[in-house]
Amino acid sequence: MEIVKTIKEIRAAVSAGRADGKRIGLVPTMGALHAGHVSLIDRAVADCDFVVVSIFVNPAQFGPNEDFDKYPRDLDADAKVCEDAGADVIFAPSAGEMYPLANCTWVDVEGITDHLCGASRAGHFRGVTTVCTKLFNIVCPDQAFFGQKDAQQAIVIKRMVADLNMPLEIVVCPTVRQEDGLALSSRNKYLTDAELKDALLISKSLKVCARAIAGGEIDSEKLIGLMKSIISGGGVDIEYLSIVDTQTLENVSKVEGQVLVAIAGRVGKTRLIDNIFVDLNK
Ligand code: AMP
């Protein structure tokens, strides 16, 4: 497996693969890889013949008071994970390689980025959609793989690809969890043992919500109240706890059809997100 750091090199590697008739898969990540990322690489290896994992802590998607500087970075460990998972090449550019000039051009998906994480992270999704557009233009993948863990991100990227007729398919893979329910995240590394216990309340509340919906409760206010009763008293400071339409990301008063139950909260200084997708049509 190759590790390349320049746009010229990744373009050459992908062109060689494409010349051999290979189907190109891209897994965009910020590194600090865990089993959640591996599940995306596994799916890419299953669906494609040539798999690129990008590792780039994208400064454009972090706010001034966020964790850009302390975000975990370990390219050697990540390279081993990618190699074991069967990726063909890692693209790990520097910020200077990706943004050689102060950007004048941004990709902004409107409306759906105002809700959930977008409400508190000004400019975050503009950074995500811009860097994904750049990665899609650099790698030209047939498919790109994203996690349901970042549900709003996946919805925003899918919408951008549809709105701008980008010639690739977005594949969304299920959230990988620890056995106790905690959704895997690179930011879990920040948590102390006591905070890890508090963080469990997030996935627990989602599980209870799913059970209540399966039991016939469809009133969003009651479901949110139920989740809050589980979380309150623990060490989670809730940023939002919302039941939203999966297309518009606007709050719904009743659970009908497909909805997203999404939560963000701080445990200590660490901001965590999690969600479940509910489909009552099934
Ligand atoms: P990140 O490195 O956090 O930017 O994540 C890169 C990709 O991995 C995104 O598409 C995430 O949604 C996905 N991802 C992160 N955590 C998980 C998880 N626990 N399960 C599945 N996918 C995940």
Residues whose N, C-alpha, C, O or C-beta is under 5 A from the ligand:
A	BS01	AMP	P28 T29 M30 G31 G36 H37 F145 F146 G147 Q148 K149 D150 C173 P174 T175 V176 A183 L184 S185
